[in-house]
Amino acid sequence: ENKDLFTEVKPLHIYIAKGIYKPMYSPEDGNFTTIPDDLRDKAFLMVENVELYGGFSGKETNLAQRDFKNNETILSGDLIGNDNNDIDVIDFVSDETRKDNVYHVVVAANTTAVKTVLNGVKIKDGNANNHSYINVNGVIVMRNRGGGVFSSSTSSSSEVNLINSSVKRNSATTEGYTKGGGIYSLSNLSSIVNLVNSSVKENSVGALSYYAEIPEGGGVYSSSLASNSTVNLLNSSITGNSSFYRSHDTGSITSSSGSGIFSSSVLSSINLVNSNLMDNKGLEAISFTLRIDYKYKLSAYNSVIYGNPYSFWLGDGREDKDYKNSLIQGYTQDDKGNLKDENLDVTTLFTDYANGDYTLLPNSLLVDAGNNALYTGKVGEKTLDLNNDKDLAGEKRLFGDRIDIGAYESQPFDPTTIWENDVWSNGVPTSAKDAILRASYPHDLIANTITFEADVTVPSGTTYKVMQNVVNASHQVVFEHGAYLVQYAENVPNVGNISFKRQSEPIYRLETLDWSSPVTGQNVLALSPKTFQNRFYRFDETTNNWIANI
């Protein structure tokens, strides 16, 4: 009822806590209900001038405090939670566990301009496999397109913006023509897909029988019927997606077009800046609609296009190719700062290429091989800022004097991060990184070691996990009732004192009350000094029995 208060310039931001969310309503015109005729029509319907932000623990006071890497907000199409996550993407079509999944996880459809902004969310397990449709806001929404995100405008622009997000293991597969396994964007004016610090991974598009047309766009499909189609990647990746069809005559599986990206328009433009387009499975990782009156452009700056079968893209010789400081498969010229794909051992470039870990090895040829001047301009609403931006892993985009090639920046390991002034000095702590607290940190925490350099109160509902030891030289550290400290290592020397507050009901005669203590040798006699001492016991792991604790 207050939608007029929000505009494209000042949209409503909806903040979503960590967790797995599944759509409850069908967005179909005249049938907006929790019990539609086909339960698989349920989807998250995007509303005009509303943007979604995930990754919150629920304790933040501003957007900068969220940790979307450790507080995952998942929009899932797996309605009954039974998906087999071990199967290959090309097998989605025959997998029994996906038959209950929704046709589209996210839908944005209108006769006017459509602009979708998803920030800090994971979109997964959509299964668009029905050759029929519903109407949403007067727009036909095909059930065999856009398993992850379906966006369409019949008279204006369709714009999909993913920031700090992922689209993973979605599919669009039917007997006939299908498009956009992960993301589908269609417009009568302009279609724009912007990926900023985001990934499109392991999505699939396929046709069970081949008649006249073949499936297109395993990862991303973008089409404009009148003007332009643009796909932009910044610090992002499109990897491991698939495009295929099954022969009507023999039943054999054949690779199809645009396993990574398919773009169709009078003017198609695909632009990569410090991004990866890798190991997609299809005839071409990038495909365009080839017509004499169409124009196509592919630019790759500080980027990697590699490991995609066959020729990695489909053009007709009229395309505009602009490669600078990039590694392009099959490209053997070293002009404009590009690396020659000649006698190259790709396993020496990435941490674990065979298993899809495309972070850079310390001595990778991609390290310091980019061009800082190419990291400029805007992608959607994002203005590139080399000194403050993050890479796809959430680490510093520029380390040293020269940017690396690809979505990931090589980072010398700094084992310490400090919490001060509401920010971590070196990214969020991990099980391999030491945490120093110079102020209270009211969120869940995992670190290699924890050192308190200020008075800290840990609120109820918060858990600190530490791999090694805890150090508190002289400060007042209090874990409130319902707050926990979990220490994984045994026989490590902790330093200092920590207070744990625990509330309990009165202990009555011959009643049993169990306490867990993080300190070796501690007993609970002081908590009930008038209780007979022979009533206190502790569990001895060496004898696997209870023994007197006094």
N, C-alpha and C positions, 0 to 999 in steps of 0.2 A: 504493500500500500504506500510505501515511501520511496518507490523507485524513481520518482521525479527528482529526488534529492541527489541522485548520483548521475554523473556524466562520464564521457570517455576521458575527459581531463581529470576528473575527480571521481574515480570509481569506488564502489564498495569493496573493501578487502575482507574476505572471510578467512580467519585463521583456524587451521585444523590441527588437532593434537595427533600425536603418533598413534598408530593403530591400523587395522585393516577395515576398510569400509566397502560395503557392497550396496549397489543401487536398490532402492525400495519401490520406486514408482516407474510406471511407463510414461514416457513423454508424449504419447500419441494424442493428437487433437481429439477432444471429446471423450478421452479414455484415460485421463490422468488418475491412475488408481494403483493400489498396491497389489491388486489381483487382476491383471489384464488377462485377456484370453490366452495370450502366449507370454508366460512369465519371463521368457528370454528377451522381451522387448524392454525390460527395465534398464534404465541408464541414468547416469548423472547428466541432467540437462543444464547447460550453461545459460545464464540469464544475462541480458544486455547490461553492460557496465558493472559487472560483478567479476572479481578476480579471486582465485583460490590460492592460498598460501599454506603449505604443509610444513611439517618438521618441528612441531612444538612439543615440549614436554608438558606444558600447561602452567609453568612457573615463570615464564618470561614476562618482562615488562615492556619490551620493545622488540621490533623485528630483528635487529642486529644480534640479539642474544640467542636466537634459535639455532639448533644444530640438526639440520635435516639429514645429515649422514647417519647419526646415531639414533635419531627420533624419526623413524621411517613412517611416512604417511602413505598408505597403499590404497589405491582405488582398484578394486578387484572385480572381475566379471565372473569369477568362479563361485556361483551362488551357493553350492553345497560343500565347497572346500575339499574336493576330492581329486584335483588335477594331478596327473602324473608329470612331475617336473623333470623327469630323467629322459624323456623321449626327444628325438631330434625334431627340429621345426617342420621338416617335410612330412613328418608322421602325424602332425596335428589333425589332418583331415580324417584319419581313421581311428583316432583315439577315443575310446568309449568314455573316458573320464571328463571330456570336454563337452559332452552333449547337452549338459545343463547350463553351460556358460551363456552369458548375455551376448546378443549380437554386437552391441557397441557398449564400451565402458563409459565413454563421454560423448555426448551429442550437443552440437551447436548448430541450429538451423533457423533461418528466418528469410523473409522476402527482402528485408533490408540488409545493411552491412552486418557482418558477423565478425566479432573479434574475441578470441579466446585467450586468456592468460592463465597458465597453470605454473605455479612456482613452488618447487620443493615437494613434488608428489611423484609417486610411481604408479603408472597405468599399466595394468597387466591382465591377461587371460580373457580378452574378448574373443568371440568366435562367430564372425559374420559368415554364416554358411546356409542362408536361406534365400532363394531367388524370388523374393517378394518384397513388399515395402509397407511402411506406415507413413502417415502424414504428421509432421511436427511443425507447428506455426505456419501451416500452409505450404510446407516444402516436402517433397518426396524424399524419404530417408530409406535408401535401399538396405535390406538386411544382409547383403553380401558384399558390403564395402565398409572399410574403416572399422576394423575390429577393436582397435584401441581408441582412436579419436575420429569421429565423423563430423565434418564441418561443411556447411553448404549455404550459399546465398543465391537466390534466383535473380536478383536485380542489381546487386552491388558487389562488394568485396568480401572474400572469406580470408580471415587472417588467424593463424594458429601460432601462439607464442608459448614455447616451453622453456622455462628457466630453472636450472638446478633440478631437473626432472628426468624421468626415464619412461620409455614406452617399450615394454618387453613381453614377448611370448603371446602376442595377439595374432589373429589370423583372419583371412577372408577367402573362403573356399566353397565353391558350389559347382554344379554341373556346367554352368555357363560361364559368362564373362565376369571376372571379378577384378577389383582394384583396391589398393591400399590396405595391406595387411595390418600395418601399424597405425599410420595416419592417412586420412583421406580428406582432401580439401578441394572443393569445386565451387566455381563462381562464374557468373555471367560477365563480370568486369575484371577483377584481378584476384588471383589466388596467391597467398603468401604464407610460407611456413618458415618460422624463425626458431632455430635451436640455439640456445645460449647455455653453455655449461650443462649440456643434456646429452642423453644417449638414446638411440633407437636400435634395439638389439633383439635378435632372434625372433623376428616376426616373419609371417609367411603369407603369400598370396598364391592361389592355385586354382586350376580348373580340372574337374574330374573327367571331363571329356573335351576334346578339341574339335570345334566345328569351324568357325570363321575367324573368331578373334581370340587372342591369347591374354592371360592375366598380366597385370602390370602393377609394379610398385610394391615389392615385399615390405620395405621399410616405410617409404613415403610416396604417396601419389598426390600430385598437385596439378590442377587443370583449370584454365580460364577459357571460356568459350569466345571471348571477344578481345581481350587486351593482353595481359601478361601473367605468366606463372613464374614465381620466384621462390627458391629454396635457399636459405642462408644458414650456414653453420659457423658458430664461433666457440672455440674451446669445446667442441662436441664430437660425437662419434656416431657413425652408422655402421654397424658390424653384425655379421652372422645372420643376415636376413636371407630369405629364400623366395624365389619366384619359379613356378613350374606349371606344367599341364600334363595331363594324361592323354595319350593318343586314343582317339575313339575307335581306331581299328585294332590296334595291338594291345592297348592297355599299358604300354610302357610309359615311364616317367621321363619327361623331357624338360630341360631348363627353359625358362621363359625370360621375358624382358624386364629390366629395371628392378633387379633384386634389391638394390639399395634405394634408388630414387627413380621415379618416372615423372617427367614433366611434359605437359601438353598445352601449347598455346601459340598464338601468333608470334609472341616473343617469350622464349623460355630462358631463364637464367638460374644457374646453380653456382653458388659462391661459397668457398671454404676458406676460413681463416683459422689457422692453428687447429685444424680438425683432422679426424681420421675417417676414411671410407675404406673399410678393410674386410676381407674374407666373407663377402656376400656370395650367395650361391645362385647363379643364374647366367644366362647368356651374356648379359651386360649388367654391371652394377649400376650404371647410369644409362637411361634411355630417354629419347625424345620422340614425339610424334613427328615423323618425317613427311613434310609437304613442301612443295616448291615455294609457297608463299610464307613459310614459317622461318624464323631465325632462332638460333640457339647459341648460348654462351656458357662456357664452363671456366671458372677461375679457381685456382688453388694457390693460396698464399701461405707459406710456412706450414704446409699440410702434407698428409700422407694418403695416397690412394694406392693400395697394394693388396695382393693376395686374392683378388677377385678373378674367377675363372674367365678364360677366353679373352677377347678384347673387353676392356673394362667399361667402355661406353659405346653407344650406338649413335653415330652421326652419318652425314652423307657428303662430307668434304666442304660444306659451306659454313661449318660451325666456327665460332670464335673461341679459341683456346688460349688461356692466359695462365701460364704456370710460372711461379716465382718462388725461389727458395723452398722447393717441395721435392718429395720423392714420389714419382709417378711410375707405376708399373709399365714396363716396356718403353719408357722414355729414356733414350740413351744420350741425349744432349746435356751438356753441363752449362748451358747458357743461363743467364738471369739467376744465378745462384742455385739452380736445381742440381740435385744429386743424380748421377748416372745410374740407371738400373742395368748394370753390367757386371757380371761375375760377383753379385752381391749376396752375401750370406745374411738373410734377414734375421736369423736367430741371434746375431751379434748386436742387433739394434734394440731389441725389446726384452723385458724381464723374463717373460715366458710366452713367446709368440705362439707356440703350439696350443696353448690353453687359453689364449685370448687375453693375456695380460700385456697390454701395450704401453705400460710405463717404460721409461727409458733406462737402459743400462748405463752405468757411469761413463763408459768409454764409447758409447754409441756415436755413430757418425752424425746422428740427428742433433746431438747436443751442441749448442752454440752455433748452429748452422742456419738459423732463421735470419730475418731482416726486421729490425725493430720498426723501420719506417712503414712496413706493410701492415702493422698492427694499428690501424686508425679507422676513423669513421664511426658509423652506427649500424647496429643490427636490431631492428625493431625500435624499442625505446631505449636500448642499451647503447651508451656512448663508450667506446673502447678507451680504457685507461691502463696503459701498460704497467705503470708503477703500483697500481692498487688492485688490479684484477686478479682472479684466481684461475688456475687451470682446471681440467675436468675432475681432478682428485681433490679440489678445494685447497690446493697449495698455491704458493706465490707463482704468478704467471711469469714473472721475470726474476731469475736468480742469476746474479752476475751482471755483466755488461751487455750480453747478447741473448736474445730469445732463442729457444729451441724450436725444432720442427715438430709439429704434431700437437695433439690435444693435451699432452702431459709435459710438464717441465721437470727436468732432472733436478732433484733436490738433495744436496748434501745433507746427510742425516744429522739433525740437531736433536739430541736426546731430551731436551728440556723445554717445557712451556710454562709460562707464568700467568696466573690469573690476577689481573690488576686493572682497576678502572673499567670493569665490566667487559673485558676482552682478554682473550688468550694471546700471548705474545708470539707463539709459534704454532698456531692451530690448536685444535682440541687435542687433549691428551689421548694416548692409546696404550695398549698393553705393553708397547715397547718404548713409551715416552714417559719421562718423569714429569710430575706435576708439582708446582710450587704455588701455594695459595697465600696471597697477600691480602685477601678479603674473603668474606663468606661466599660460597658458591652453592646456591640452593637447587642444584640439578644433579641427576645421576652422573656418576663419574667413574671412569676406568683408567688406570694409569699403572706404569711400572712401579714407581715409588710415589709417595705423597709426603711432601714437606710443608708444615704449617709455619708461615712467617708472619702470622697475625692472629688475633682472636677470631675464631670461626665458630659459628653455630650452624649445625646441619639440621634442617627442618624435617619433621615427620614425613614419611613417604619417600625419602631420598636414600639411595644406596651408593656408597663409595666402594669400589672394588679395586684392590691393589695386588699386583703380582708379587712384589717383594716387600720391603719394609716401610714403616711409617715413622716420621721424625717430627717431634714437637719439642723444641728446645725449652721454651719458656712461656708459651702462650696458653690462653684459656680456650680449649677446644671442647665443644659440647655437642653430642649427638642426642637430639630430642627423642622422646618416646616415638617409636615407629620409624626411626632412622637407623641405618645399618652400615657397618664396616665389615666387608668380606675380604679376608686375606688368604691368598692361595698358597704362598710359599710356606714351608715349615722350617722351623729352627733358624729364623732370620732375626737379627737384633733390632727390635723397635726401640725408639728413644723417646722419653718423656711420658707425660700423662694425658689421658683423654677421659672425659666424663661421659657416661652413658646414662640417660634418664629412662627409667622403665616404670610403668604404672602396673600395679597388680591388685587383684582383689585380696581381701584379708585371707590369711591361711588358717584354716580350721583344723582341729585335731584329727590326725591320721589322714589328712588330705595330701595329695601329691602335687607338687609344683615343680616344673622343670625350668631351669635357667641355662642359658648358653653364654659362656663368658669368653671374651677374646684374649684374656690374659692368663698365661700359664700359672697354675698354683692358686688362683683366686677361689675363695669359697664364699658362701652366702651367709655365714654365721652372723656377720654384722647387720644383716638385714632383719634378723629375727633373733636377737641375743638371748631371749628368754626361752627359746626352744631347746629341748634337750639336745646335747651335742651328738648323741647317737642317732639323731634323726636326719643328719646331713650325709649325703653320699655323692660321690662323683664316679663317672664311668671311666674305667681304666682300659684303654685300647690294647695294652699289652696282654692283659688277662681276659679281655672281652667280658668284663664283669663289673658290677658296682662294688665300690669299696668305701670305707669310712672316709669322710672328707675333713676330719679334724686331726 
